[in-house]
């Protein structure tokens, strides 16, 4: 029997506007794909990302094409690798895995031959603001979250932000994300102080495409590839330039390629991080499987929104728990 499906788009608002180096985000339009086969229902969620050339209209059109192919009897295994990575493939791929789990009565982890997931610590992200405001936000967040991710990328105040945050939360574990906003000169100048401030990883300091410069830098703080790394085929080019790859399902185009990227990174001796675009717990749930094998976890998307799906993921003492089957997987 063929798989039938539908897609619709929902607007989800942030608890407060979220600021990164290149934009201020007040809300996100998310794609929700629902698949049905013989009474079983699977769901997947994805976030179209304009920075990667995506639009809601384009993502919708591609999803509808994929749903039509599934309805005509084509298998997802044959469609997957012919479909470009990105939000459209992510929503369908995650819905397919959820559908397979619901049909079989087995977890996605079991179907993939992976260990059953357990709760893992996740970072909580602080958006760009003044040093004082970010220090206060860090102090408040540290009551629940030992691990904090600090958004940077707004000029000469970046180190002042980190100094203020470290003073406010001396015991917190910090990573920082520049979102492509620094120059090579700024990076080299900042690295010694980042080490002193015990920043455990610096994410995407340079614009994607300028990765070659990193091969000649003494990376005394591990450097992670986010915008520069989308799929497993990217890893060979990035090895020796980055120490960590950030796996986001909206970039990989779903859980299938996310696991391939994870395996490729490990094969090249690189650490892995699982991250997220905007999303509810439905978007984060597949990432919890990836998180089991990652040094860094950043699955805090629902914590930044004003509301979440029900049932959602449980966040307890700074950790994210595996999804209940009613949510996904």
N, C-alpha and C positions, 0 to 999 in steps of 0.2 A: 504494500500500500504506500502511495506517495505521501510525502510530508506536506501539510498545508501550513501556511504561516501568514502573519501580519506584522506590520510595523507602524508605530506611531511615535510622535515626538512630544516630549514633555519639557516644560520650563521649570527648572529648580533654582531657587534663590539661595545665595549664601547668607549665613548668619550676619555677616557684615562684609562690605566690599573687600576683596582679596587682592593685594597689590604685589606684583612682581616687576622685574626691571622693564618689561616691555608693554605692560597693560594693567588696567584695573578691571577686575572681574566681579560683577554684581550678581550674575546669574549665568546658568549654562543650559543649553538646549540639548537634551539627551535622547538618544534613539532607544526605544524598547522594542525588541523583536520577540514575538511569541510563536512557537512552533507546536504543531499537534500531529500525533500519529497514533492511531488505534486507541484513542482516549487518553494517552499520556501527553503532558504539556511541558515544554521546556522554554526557558526565557534567557535572554541575554541583553545586556545594556552597554552602550558605547557613547562616547563624547566626540562629535566632530570637532576638529581642531583647525581653525583658520591658519595658524602659523605653519601648518604642514600642507597648506593648499586645499583644505577640505571646506565644504559648505554643507549646510543642512540639506539643501536641494540635491547636491551631488551624492551625498551619502544615502539619502532616501532613494534616489534613482537606482543606485547600485544594489541596495538591499532588495528593492522590488524585483530587479532582474534575477538576483540569486533565489528569491522566494519562488519566482515563476519556474526557474530551472528545477528546484526541489519538487515543486508540485507536478512537474512533467515526468518525474521519476529519476532524474539524475541524482547520483549519490554525492554527498558532501565531500567524500574523499577525492572524488574526481574533480570537483569544483574548486576545492580549497586552494591548491597551488596555482590555479589559473586566475585567481582573484587577487588584485593588488592588496598589499598590507594596508591597514588603516582601520578607521572606526567601523565601516560597513562590514568588513570581514570579521572584525572582532565581535560585533553584536550577534551575527549569525553563528559563528563558531562556538561561542559560549552557550548560545541557545541549543545548538546541536548536542554539545556535551551534556547539558542538563537534560535534554530529551532522552539521550541514551541512558543516562542514569535512572530516570523515571521509568523508562521501558523495562530495564533489566532488573531494577530493584537493587542495584549495586551503586556504590559511590563513584564519582568521577575519578578519584584517586585510585580506586581499585581497577577501574577500566583502563587507566593509563599505566598500571603496574607500578604505582608510586605508593609510599607509605601513607597511611591515613593522617591527615593534618592535625596538629595540636596548636594551642594558642602560642602566638609569637609576639615579642615586643615590637611596637611600631613607633615611629617618630610622630611628633605633632608639629605641624608647620606654622611658623610665624611669618606673616606677610611683611613686606617692606614698610617701614615707618621711621620716625626719628630714633636715634639711639635710646633716648629716655623712654619713649613709648614701647620700643621693642624689649627693653630690659624689664619693664613692668609687665608686659605680656608674658615674657619668659618666666618671671617670678610666679605669676598666677598659674600658668600652664604646668609648672613643675610640681604642683600639688598632686597632679594625676599622671604626669608624663616625665619619666626620667630622661627620655631621648627627645631632643628637639632638632628640627630642621629650620635653618635660618635663611630666609630669602635675602639676597644681596643684589648688588648691581646698579647702585645709584651713586656713583661718583666717590669722592674722597671720604665720605662718611662711613664707608663699609667697615673699615677696621674699628672705627669708633663704636659702631653698632655691636660688633663682636666683643669689644672690651667691656662695654656696658652690660651686655648679656652675661658674660662670664663672671663679672663682679656680682650680678644679681643672683646667679645660679651657679655657684662655684663647683657643685658636684654633678651638674647635668652633663649628659653625653651629647655633644653637638656635632652636627654636620651642617654644611652651608651650601647654598645653591645660587649660582650667579646668573643662570639663564642666558649665557653667551655674551655678557655685558662688559667683560674686562678685555684689556689688551695683554699681549705677552709681557710687556714691561710691568704692567700693574700686577700681573700674576707673580712674576719673579720677585718683585719687591715685597709682596704680601706673604709669600710662603713661610719665611722664618717666623713671623709673628703668629700666623695661623698655627704653627707647630707649638709655640709657646702657650697659646690659648687653648690647646688640646682639641683642636678641630679634627675630627676623626676622618673626614672625607670632604673634598671640595668637588662639587658637581658642576660640570660644564662651564668652566670659566671663560673659554674662548668661543667665538662663533663657530658653528658647524662649518667644516670646510677648511678651518685653520688648524686642524689636528696635528699636522706634521711638526709644528713648532714644539709640541709637547715631548717629542722624542729626545730633544736636546736639553730638557730642563731636569734638574735634580728634584724629583717629586718627593720631597721630604714629608709631604702630606699626600695621601692617596688621592688621585684625581679620577672622577667618574664621568663617563660619557652618557649623556641623556639625548639631547637633540641630535647628536652625531651618530647615535646607534638606534636602529629600528629593528633589524632582523638579523638572523644568524649569519647571513652572508657578509654583514658589516664587520664581524669580529676580527677576521684576519687583517683587515686594513688598520684596525684600531690597536691591535696588540703591540706592545712596546711604546705606545703613546698614552694609553689610559691604564689604570689599575682596576677599575670597576666599570661594569656596564649596568645601566639602569633599564630594567625590563618593564615596559608599560604595555598593557594589552592593546591599548588604542594605537600604539605604534606598531607592534608586531602583527596586529590583525588577528588577535585571539590567543587562546590558551595553547593551541597546537604549536604555533610558531614560537610562543613564549618559552615553551619547554625546549624547543630546538635551540633557541638563543641561549638559554641557561646552559645546555650541554656544550655548546660551542665555546662559551666563555670559560667554562671549567676546563675544557680541553686545551685552551691556550693559557692556562694558569692565571686567569683573571677572576676577581671576586664579582659577585652579582648583588644587585639591589633590585627589589621589586618596588615600583612606584605606581602612580596613578595620575590620570587627568581628573577633571571634576567627575563626580559620580556618586550614586547612592550605594547602599550595601550590596545591591545586586551586581554592580560593576566591580566592587572590591572582592566579592566572594571567590571568583576563580583565582585572583591574585594570591589568596591565602595558600593555595597549593604551591605556587611558585615560591612563596615566602619561606617555605620549609627548608629551602636549599640556599637561602641568601644571607649574606653577611649584614646587609642593611635592608630594612623594611619601612616603607612609607605608604601605608594604606589608610590614611586618615581622612579621605575624601568626605565621608558622611559627617565627620565631626565638624567640618567647615560649613556644612549646609544648615539652613534654618530648620529642616525637617528631613526625615528619612523614610524609606519604605518600611512596611510592617508585614512580616517580621523582618528585622534588620540584623546585622551583625552585632554581637556583644563585644563591647570594649570594656575591659576590666584592668585596673591597675597598670595602665599604659600598654596593655597587650590587646591584640585582636584575636577573637576566638573563631574557630572554624564555623562555616555556615551551617545552619540547620537545613535539612532536606527541603523544608517548605520554602526556603529562600532560593537555594540553588545547590545543585550537585549531589 
